[in-house]
Amino acid sequence: MASPSATTSSNAIARRFDALRQSSRRALVCYVTAGHPDLDRSLDILRALEEGGADIIELGVPFSDPIADGPIIQASSQRALENGMTYDGVLGLIERAKLNVPVVLFSYLNPILAAGVDALTRAADSGASGILITDIPVGADPEREEWLGNSPLAFIRLVAPTTPRERMGEIARHGSGFVYLISRLGVTGVQENTATELPETIARLRSTTTLPICVGFGISTPAQARSIGRLADGVVVGSALVRAAEEGAAQVLRLTLSLREGLDG
């Protein structure tokens, strides 16, 4: 299984983390679903995320069976599919948005495979900088992992909180860009509290990799962002932003600004 090679596209993420490190700031990684609540508002929402201070945008590729996601993101994915959103539509959305922050495709494996052998190259050509696949653990499909790892996109890997230290290191070695640490077991969704063992989990992962560590699942408030930002290199906010997207770009902008302020505080 090949480790990912550096490319112009994936280097956008590395450059972003370098700039954050030099200014002693943490990354605000924001997830929304492509095509939700509809195509035009989805475009406005992407621009609102950038305006609000997102460092990286995770753009969800709608899928009919998003088993790792909670009800908020599941519903957004279903609505986007009903609106006719496709993989090519996601790439077209990135092209139209013309964002100045890195975009990471957040997807299950099937939509990427269905898009064809050139799916990753086309994504890079559209302006994407990375890809995260939720359902391909390290070692599960070496051929597909090599395809993903050798593409022009940074291959971001997920690490669960229960992962042993040695396995954490193996996962990180076969990824690039950053490591996405899941803060708790279960599906995505808004939570009032973060796991008490999270500091120890971050420290364990930190001992195995030099890649930036971003923590996600359940983060929804400025206070949570600030608390986790003291320990990690970045925080990922998803469900809270998808819920805000139902009300439009203005609400997404307000939430993003508040998260940015909390994280910088």
Stockholm file with secondary structure:
# STOCKHOLM 1.0

chainA/1-265         MASPSATTSSNAIARRFDALRQSSRRALVCYVTAGHPDLDRSLDILRALEEGGADIIELGVPFSDPIADGPIIQASSQRALENGMTYDGVLGLIERAKLNVPVVLFSYLNPILAAGVDALTRAADSGASGILITDIPVGADPEREEWLGNSPLAFIRLVAPTTPRERMGEIARHGSGFVYLISRLGVTGVQENTATELPETIARLRSTTTLPICVGFGISTPAQARSIGRLADGVVVGSALVRAAEEGAAQVLRLTLSLREGLDG
#=GR chainA/1-265 SS CCCCCCCTTTHHHHHHHHHHHHTTCCEEEEEEETTCSCHHHHHHHHHHHHHHTCSEEEEECCCSCCTTSCHHHHHHHHHHHHTTCCHHHHHHHHHHHCCSSCEEEEECHHHHHHTCTTHHHHHHHHTCCEEEETTCCTTSCHHHHHHHHTSSSEEEEEECTTCCHHHHHHHHHTCCSCEEEESSSSCCCCCSSCCTTHHHHHHHHHTTCCSCEEEESSCCSHHHHHHHHTTSSEEEECHHHHHHHTTCHHHHHHHHHHHHHHHHC
#=GC SS_cons         CCCCCCCTTTHHHHHHHHHHHHTTCCEEEEEEETTCSCHHHHHHHHHHHHHHTCSEEEEECCCSCCTTSCHHHHHHHHHHHHTTCCHHHHHHHHHHHCCSSCEEEEECHHHHHHTCTTHHHHHHHHTCCEEEETTCCTTSCHHHHHHHHTSSSEEEEEECTTCCHHHHHHHHHTCCSCEEEESSSSCCCCCSSCCTTHHHHHHHHHTTCCSCEEEESSCCSHHHHHHHHTTSSEEEECHHHHHHHTTCHHHHHHHHHHHHHHHHC
//
